[in-house]
Amino acid sequence: MADPTARAPLLIRGLPLLLILVALLLFFAPGLFFGQVYFFRDLGMEIVPKRQFFSDHHGLVLWNPYVFAGEPFAANPQSSAFYPLSLLWLLGPAEVVLGPYLALHFLLAGIFAYCFFLELGLKRTSALAGSLALTLGGGFASLTLQVVNLNSAAWIPGILWLGIRMQRGRSLRPALGLGIFIALQILGGEPEICYLTLLALSGYLLFTGAMNRAPTGSRHTLVRPLLLLALALLIGLGLSAIQWVLTMEMTGLSNRASGFALAEASAYSLEVRDLISILAPHVLLDPSSPDWGFGFWSRRLPYFLSIYPGIIGLLLIPFAFRSERRREVIFWTGVALFSLLLALGPDGYLYSWAHRWLPGFDRFRFPERALLGFALAAAVLAALGLEALPEQLRRSGTARALFLTLPVVVILALVLGLSLSGPLLPFPQLMPDLFLRSGVRSLLFALVFFLLLGLLSRAPQRQRFLPATLGCLLVFDLFLAHRWLNPTTERSLYTFKPPWVSELKDNRGPVPSRVFIAAPPKLEDQFLGRDEDPRDFYRTQREWLQPFFALRSGIPDLHAKSSFYLALQKDLNELLDQADSRAFLRLLAIFGVEKIAVPSKGVRLIPNALPRAYLAFAERRAESHDQARQILLNQDWDPWKEVVLEGETASPPLTAGAPIQAVTIKTYANEHVELLVRAGQPAWLVLLDSFYPGWQARVDQEPVPIRQANGFFRAVRLNPGSHQITFRYQPSYFFLALGITLGTSGLVGLLLMQSLWPRKGGLP
């Protein structure tokens, strides 16, 4: 019989992981066990519809014909099309899978954070508390509403764990694992988070390497980790090439081609007044209440709904400064301050500098994403403080230990006093009691902290329970603060279809009718103004299929737009802004829009809409793309008789001037369109789908060039006779990127096998 004591160490090592699992199951219980679904913000409006589209096409989708006039799907990093964990969306309806998907990523982050804290040299209790402080803290808990950010952020603690392990070890395995984690972070879809993570890891390796290097020591201890980091980065880029190669191509043709202006990039910057919520959290009311949005310190709904790291964690931080690990404390304090300054956007000046001078930084938006660095640093400092607390009590006594927390208490009392007087409140005339409640709540938790510290520190035999007790108090504080951060509702929000969907959806033939769905006026302003129940707001969005509920219903919406989109869509919006009501409808007809849906006015037909594919027997040349766009607004141009082509062509111009002729569409799939044509004279076949370099055309099995028609669409030249025309979406660099990814995967596999293979003299 096996000795039970031999299994005890394994059980002890596994207990913290079990506790992390239990805590996260409780946190996500509404979306896991009670039939509720998440819907708030982008979850309902974009994530669920797009992931359902991904699932409906079995995860093999490169092009999305339902948004705008078609746009790349996989090349958009926010689709996470090549992210391995996206395969989970294939398991069921996206709104049902969403809860387990979020919980799994938080579990991964919690486990990696625990390993990271152990690698820092902390005891299991402190590592467990630090892990839960990170995953349940406001900065990370806010990611329950931001799936793409979560995809990448979940790997942050794992990257730091393997990075530190790589620095301290002699094996190649940590560097290989680090490369895999970097690839997963890139594939997750948020390159800015990867950018900041690698910046933090590089800073840590440089800082600790410089601090720990002996005065007469070689540079090997400083240079070797950086070389291994470079190797890991190359591996990560190789493994993720299937994503970033396609993304680079799309970026040059997107709204981010020339970067964002500072004013646009700094949208969702942290307000200075939001710093108050570090000490006194936003009051998250029951989401069924119409007053849900009034509990925020901000004047607007923030990008991160919470940045609260826990008052218990803040009270533990001063003890870290008195520990023997001051160098690490200095570094992580620097990370916290750096992140806060970056999150403040132009108000913190650091973001303006980075936007101007750091390569590629101007293609990122939303400075508040940097708060993930603050959340991580606060959790590390709290764990270091919890680790140092027993020793501080033994050396200095309880009274002196309590004195260390005095600055936190004084600042908290000041915040409470200001909330009573009302100058910091966004709506002081409405609900000052909410902010008073927040301040009192933090003070009560601080009082419990002091009582536990006093009771458990009196006797040496009790002090061993102090870290675990304070860790539980920290988790309880964060759980109460964030339990309603991501509200849930009934699944009917997604399954119910407005009665007029059938009026928009026309399934006569293989081509779904293209529509234009106008946004309800001032709907977003109403929500950001906080005077509407969030559930009612999303029901209204669903009623008008905004912005991607149309995609969920299989309706191509020319108006649908995400934050990363083709520059052609920006061009269209500029044209629509220039047009009067008559020209507006004419433009929609040129884009093949058959119906328009306007809130409060219902659905109306667009007269004389062009067919999705047709033959044009006359052409007009434009010297540039801008000139082609302006021709569309010219009332003298007849789109039903001639097509606008950009640049010169080797073929003689067509001047027949006959009316356009519709063609037969045999197949209309995501990446494949097949048409049958009979032309009595030379003509241009025009397909009213977005012009994009990844598309290739064949006429009677012979490859032909695709021209940009009417500024936005695809056209091929035809000779008289009957023809079969095939359009296929085959991005020019797709197979190159796939080869790089597969080749790197094979190389990493061989290196891992070699590093694991026993050698003479023992294991590597």
N, C-alpha and C positions, 0 to 999 in steps of 0.2 A: 504494500500500500504506500502511496506517495505521502511524503511528509507534508502536512498542511502548512507548517511554518515556512516551507520553501516557496509557497505561493503567496505568502503574506506581503513581501515587498512588491510583487506585481499588483496585488489588490490595492496597496497603498498608492502606487504610482497611477493606477487607473481611476482612483476615486475622484480626484479633481476633474478629470475629463467627464466623468459621470455627472458631477455637480454642474459643470458648464452646460451639459445637455439638458438637465432638468430645469435649470434657470431659463434657458432659451425656449424650451417647450412651454413653460408658463408664460413667457413674454409673448409668444406667438400663438397662444392657445386659441384666441378667437378665429384666426385664419386657418387653424389646423384641425380643430375638434368640434366646432360648433356651427359648421355650415355657413359661416360668414365669409365674405370675400373682401379683399382690399380694393380700393377704387380711387383714392385721393390723388390729386394732382396728375402727374404724367402716367400713373399706373393705369387709370381708367381711360384716359384720353388717347394715350399713345402706346404704352407698353403692351397692354393686353391685346388690342387689335393687331398690332404688328407681330406679336409672338403667335397669335392664333393664325395669322397668314403664314408664318414660318411653319407652324405645325400642320396646317392644311395641305401644304406642299411637301410634307415629309422631310423638312429640313434641307432640301436641295433646291435652293432658289437664289438666283443671281440678280434677277430683274423684277421690279414691282410695277406692273402696268396700271395699278389702281390709284397711284398718287401722281398728281400733276398729269402730264402726258406720258408718264412712265419715267422711272428713275432707277439708278442702280440700288439694289437692296444689300447685297453682300459687301459691296465696296464701302457702304456707309458703316463706319465702325460702331455706331449706336445700335445697329441691328444685331451685333454679336453673332453673326451667322456662322463663324468658324470656331466659336468658343465652345470647348467640349461640353461644358455643363448646360449649354443651350439644348442639348438632346433631351433634357428633362421636359421641355415643352411638348415633346411628342407623346407624353404619357397621358394626356387628357386635355380638356378645355383649359385655355390659358388662365382664366380667372380662378380655376380650381387649383392649378399647379402653382400659381403665384405664391401662395402661403408657404408650402414646403420649399419652394425655390429660395425664398427669402431666408427661411429658417436654416437651410443647409449652408448658405453662404455665411450667415452669422456663426454657425457652429464651426465652420472651417476657420473663420477669423479668430474665434475664441480659442480653438486648439492651437493654432499657430502663435497666438499671443502668449498662451501659457508656455509653449516651448521657447519663445523669445525671452520671456522673463526668466525662465530657468537658465537659459544660455547667458544671461546677464549675471548669473550667480545668486539669484534670489531663492529663498526657501519655497517649498510648495505652497504654503498658505499665502505668502505674499504674492507669488506668481498667480495663484488662482484669483485673488482679490484684484490684482492688476488686470488680468484677462477680462473679468466681468466688468471692471470699471471702464475698460475700453469699449466692449461690445454693447453695454447698456448705457454708456454715457451719451450725452446729447449729440455730440458730433457724429458718432457712428450710428446711433439709433435713428438719426434723421435719414440715413440711407435706406431705411425701409420704404421710403417713398421714391427712391432714385435707383432703379435697378441697374442702369448702365454704370453709374458711379460705384454701386455696390460690387458689381462684377469685378472691377479693378481694385477697389479698396480692400476687398476680402483677403487679397494676397499681400498686403503691406506688411503685416507682422511676420508672415512666412518669409518674405524677402529679407527682412532685417534679421530674422533668426538665422537663416542660412548664410547671410553675409557675414555676420559675426562669427559663426562657426567656421566659415571659410578662412577668416582672418587668423583664427587661433589654431586651426588644424593643419595637418600636412597632407591630407588626402585630397584628391581631385573631386571626390563625390559631392561635397558641398557646393563647389562651383558649378557642377553639372546640374544639381538640383536648383540652384539659384537661377541658372539660365532657363530652366523649365518654368519656374515661377514667374520670371520676367515675361516669358512668352504668353503665359496664361493671363497676366495682367494686361498685356497689349491686346490680346484677343478679346478680353472682356469689354473693350470698347471705349475706354476713357484715357487717351494718351496723356492728358495733363496730369492725372494722378500718377501714372508711371514716371513721368518727367520729374515730379516732385519727390517721389519715393527714391529714385536713383540719386537725386540731389542730396537727400537726407542721408542715405547709406554712404555715399562718397564722403560727405562731411564727417560722418562718424568714423569711418576708416582712417581718414586723414588726421582727425583730432586725436583719437585714441592711439594711433600709430606714433604720432609726434610726442604725445604725453608719456607713452610707455617706453620710448626708445632711450637707451642709455646714452649719456653724453658722448661716450667714445665708441658707441655701437655703429654697425654698418647701416646702410640705407635699406638693407634687405627687408627688414621688418616693416618698413613703410611702403616700399615699392611693390613687393610681392602681392599684397592684397589688392592693390590697384590693378595689377596685371591680371590677376584672377577675375576681378570684377569686369575688366574689359573683355576677357574670354567669355564670362557668363552673359554679358550684354550681346556679344556676337552670336552666341548660341540662341539667346532669346529672340534676336532679330531673325535668325535663320528659321527657327521653328514657327515664328509668326509671320513669315514673309507672305503667306497666302492671304493675309489680311492687309498688312500695311502697303504692299505693292499696289494692290487695287485701290486702297484709300488715297495713296499719293496721286494716282491718276485722276481720281474723282475730285480731290482737293483743288487741283489746278483748274477745274471746270465748275467749281462750286462758289457759294457765297463767301468762302474763306480763302479764295485764291490769293488775294492781296492782303490778307490779315484783317483784323478788326481795328477800327479807330478806337482810341482809348475810351471815349465816352460809351461806345457800344460794348467793348470788352469788359468794362468795369460795372456793367449792370449786375445787380445782386451783389453789391459790395456790403460788407458789414457796416452798419451804422454805429457811431461811437456810443450811442445810447444803448445799443444791444449788448455792450460789454457788461451791463448791469446783470444780465441774465446768467452770467457765469456764477454769480453769488446767489441770486434769487431767480429761479427759473420762470420761464413763461408758464402761465396757468392754462393747462390744456383741459378744457371742459369736456363734458360729454358731447360727442360730435352730433348727437341728435338735437342739440340745443341750437336755436338760431343765434345765440350769443357766443358760439364756439370761437369765433375769430377775434374776440375782444380781449383775450387774455395775453396778448403779446406786447412786450415792451416796444416793439418796432412800430413805426408809422405805416409800414406795409407788411404783408405776409413775407417773412424771410425765406431765403433759399434753404437754409438749414433751420428747421423748425425749433431746434434746441441746440445750444452749445454748453449746456449745464454739465460740468464734470462731476457734480456731487459735492455738497458742502463737507462731507466727511473726508473725501479725497483732498479737498483744499486744506482742511485742518491738518492732514497728515503731511502735506508738502513741507512745512517748516522743519519737521524732524529730519527730512532728507538732507537739508543744508547743514545739519549738525553731525552727519554721519561721516564715515571715513571714505566715502566714495564721492567726494566733492567734485572731482573732475567730471564724472558722469553727470552729476547734478547740474554742473555749469553748462554742459553741452545740451542737455534736454531742456533746461531753462531757456537757452538760446533758441532752440527749436520752437518752443512755445511762443516766445516773443516775436520771432521771425514770422511764424504762421499768422499771428494776430495782425501784425503790421501788413502782411500781404493781403489778408482777408479784408482789411479796411479799404482796399482799393486806392483811389487817388488821395483819400484822406490820410492814408498811412505813408504816402510818398514812395514806399518800397515797390509797390505794384507799378507805379508809373515808370520807375527806373527799369524794372524788369521788362515791362512792355516795350520799352525803347531799345534796350541793349541786349537782352538775352535772345539768342537765335531761336526762332520758332515760337516764342512766347506770345507774340501778337495774334496767333491763331487760336488762342485759348480765351475762354470767357468765364465769367462768374468767379470773382476773387474769393467768395466764401468757401470754395472747395478747399482752400488752404487750411480751413479749420480742422481738417482731418489731422494735420500735423499738430495742432494744438491739442486735439483730443488724445492723440497718442502720447505726446509729451506729458500731459497732465496725468494720464494713467501710469506712465513710468515713474514720475515723481511721487505719486501717491503710493505706489508699490515700494519704492525705495524708502519712503518715510515710514510705512508700516513695518518694513524690515528693521529699520533703525530704532523704532520706538522702544522696544523692551530694553535695549542697551542704554538708551537715553534716560529711561526711568531709573535704571540701576546706578548710573553715574551721577545724574543731576537731581533726582528726586521728582516727585509729582508736581510740586509747586513751580519749579523752574521749567519743567516740561510744558505745563499749561501756559506759562508766560510766552512760550514760542508761538502759540496760536493767537496771541493778542492782536496782531495786525489784521488777521482775517476777520476776527470778531468786530473790531472797530470799523472796518470798511463795511461789513454787513450791517451794522447798526446805522451807519451813515446812509446807506441805501434805503433802509427801512424808514428812516426819518424823512428822507426826500420823497419817498412814496406817499407818506402821510400828508406832506405839504402839497404834493401834486405837480411840481414843475417838470418832472421827467415823464409824466404819463402822456401817452398819445391821445387818450380819451378820458381826461380826468373827470369830466362832468358825467360820465356814464357809469364806470365801474371801478372806482378807486379801491373798493374793498378787495377786488381780485389781487391787486398788487400788494396790498397790505397782507393778504393771506399768504402770498408767496414769501414775503420777507419774514413773517412770523414762523412759517413752516421751516425755513432755513435756520432760524434762531432756535427753534425747538429741537431740531436734529443736532445742532451744535451743543445744546444743553445736555442732551442724552449722551453725546460723545464725552463731555466733561464728566458726567456722572459715572459712566462706565470706566473712564480712565482713572477716576478717583477710587472707585470700589475695587477694581481688579489690580490696581498697582500697590495696594496697601500690604498685601502679603505676597512674598516671592512665589509661593506655590500657585497663586492665582494668575500671575503674569503670563504664564504659558497659554492661557485662554484668551489673552487680550487681542492678539492679531486676528484670530478667527472670529471673535465677537465683533470687533470693529469692521472686519471684512463683511460680515453679514449685515451690519448696519449700513455700510456703504451700498451694498446691493439693494437693500430695501428702500433706501432713499432714491436711488436711480429708478427702481421699478415703479414707485409711486409717481415720480415726476414724469415718466414717459409712457405709462401704460396706455394712454389715449393719444399718443403721438401719431399713430397711423390708424385712423378710424376704419371701421368695417361696415358693411351693409349686406342686404340680402342679394343673392345671386341674380335675382330678377333684373337688377340694373343692367346686366349684360345680355340676358336671354330675351328680354322684352324687346320687340321691334315696333317702332312707330307705325301706325296704320298706313302712312303714306310712303313707306319704303317700297311697297309693291308698285306704287305709281312711278317711282324713280327707277326702279330696277326693271329693265327690259331684257328678257332672255330670248328674244326672237333671233335665232342664229347664234353663231359662235362668238360674236363681239358684243360685250356688255355696253350699254349706252353710256357715254360720257356725260357727266352732269357738273354743275357748278353750284356748290352749297354755300350761301352767304352766311357769315357769322351773325348771330343775334346781336343787335346793337347794344353796346355798353354792358354786355353780359360779364365780361372779364372785369370791368370796372366795378360792377356790383359786388363781385366776389372779393376782389382785393379791397373793397371798401368795407367788408366784413358784415354786411347787413343781410346775409342770406345763409341759411342752413347749407353746409357743404353738400349734403346729400341732395337737397333740392337743386342746387347748382349743377350737379352732375346729371341729375335727371333731365334738366333742361338741355345740357350738352348732348345727352343721348337723343333727346327728341329731335334735335336739329343735326344729329350725326356729326358733331364737332369734336375735335378736328379729324379724328380717324375712325369714328364709329361707322362711317361710310365704308371704309376698308373692311371692317368687321362684317358688313352686310354684303360684300362683294360688289360695291358700287364704285366705279372709277370717278373720283372727284378731282377736277382740275385745280380746285382751291386748296386742297390739303397740303400742308407744309410742316416739316419738322425744323429743328434748329440747324441742321446740316443738309443743304439742298442744292440742286443745280443752279448755276448762275442764270440759266434760261428762265427759271421760274421767277427770279428777281427781275429779269427783263420784262416778263409778262406783267408783273405787278406794276412796274413803272408805266407800261403802256396803258393799263387799265386806269391808273391814277390820272393820266392825261386825257382820257376819253370822257365825253359827255355820255348821257344815258343811251343815245342812239348808237354812238360809236362803240360803247361798251358791249351792247348786244351783238353788234357786227363782229367784234373781236372774238366773242365767244363762239359765234357761228364759224369763223375761220378756224378755230381750234376744234371743230367738230362737236361742240357741246350741244346736246339736243334738248336739255332741260335745265332750268335754273330754279333753285329752291330759296325763297326769301322768307325769313321769319315774319309772321303775322300776315303774309300775303299768299303763302302756299306755293304750289309748283306751277310753273308756266313753261310752255314750249318755246324754243328758240326758232324763229322762222329761218328757213333757207340755210340750215346748218350743213356744212360740208360733210360728205360721207367719210368714214374713217380711212378709206383708200379710194383713189380715183385717178383717172388719166387726164393730164393737162396737155393741150395741143399748142399752147403758146407760152412764151416765157418772157420775163423781164429780168435784166441783169442788175445787180447791186454791187457796188465796189467794196462795200464793207458790211459787217454785221449790223452796225448802227443804222446804215442807210436802208438795209433790208427791213429793220424794225419800223422805221419811219414810213416806209411804203405801205405797211399794213394799216396805218392811220389815214392814208391818202384816199379820199373818197373817189378819186378818179381811177384808182386801181380796182379792177374787177376780179376778185378771187375765184369767181366761177368760170373764168375764161383763161386766166394765165397764172403761172407759178413764178415766184420770185426766187432767183438763184444767186448765190454769192460768188464773186470772182469770175474768172474766165474758165471756159470749158473747151475741150478739143472738138466737140461736136458742133455742127452749125446750129445757130439759134432757130427755134421754132416760132413761126409767126402765123399759124393757121387761124388762131382766134376762135376756134369752135368751142362750144360749151364743154365743160368737163364731163367725163363719163365715169360712172361708178363701176367698180370691179367686184369680182366675187372673192370673198375671203373664205378660204377652205379651212384653215386652222389659225386660231389665235390663242397662243399660250404665252406663258411668262417670257420665255427665251426663244420662242419659235413662232414665226408668222409665215403662213403659206397662202399665196394668192394665185388665182387663175385669171388671165387677161387675154382679150382679143382686141388688138389695135389695128384699125384700118389705115393708119398713117403713123409716122414717127411721133412719139409722145414721151412725156415724163410720167412715170408712175409715182404718185405722192402718197406716202403713208403718214397720217397725222399722229405719229408717235415721236417722242423726243429724239433729236439728233444726238448721238453719243458715239465716240470712236470705237467702242467695243462691238458694235453691230457690224455684221458682214452680210453681203447680199449675193445671191446667185440667180441668174436668169437662164432657165433651161440647163441647170447644173454648171453653168460657166460663171466664175466670179466676176462681178462688176463693181465699180466704185459707187459709193453712196454720196450724194450731194446734199448739202444743207438747203432745205427748201422753206420758203416763207419765214426765214429767220429761225425756225424752231424744229422743223420736221425733217424726214428722210425722203429722198427721191432717187430713182434710178432711171436711166435712159433706155427706151425700148424702140426697137424697129417694128415695122408693120408685121402682123401675124399673131398667132396664138402663142402664149408664153406661160410658163410656170415660174413664179418668182418666190424665192425663199429668203427670209431674213432670219438670221440666227445671232444670238448674243453670245459672242466668244471673245471676251476681253483679251487684247493682244498679249498682255503680260501674265495672263492667268496660269498658263501651263509652265512658264518660267518660274513663277512664284510657287506653284505646286511642287515643281522639281526641287527648288531650294528647300522648301519645308520638308519634303520626304527625304532628301539627301541629308539634311541636318539631323532629322529624327534617327536615321540609320547610324550616323556617326555618333550621336549621343548614346544610342543603345549599345554600340560596340564599346565605347569608353566606360559606360557603367558596368557592363559585363566584365571588362578587363579589371576595373577597380574592385569588383566583388570577388574575382577569381582568387582562390588561395594561392599564395606564393610560398616559396621555400623560406622557412624561418617564421612562418605564421601568417596571419591575416594582414592585409594592407592597413 
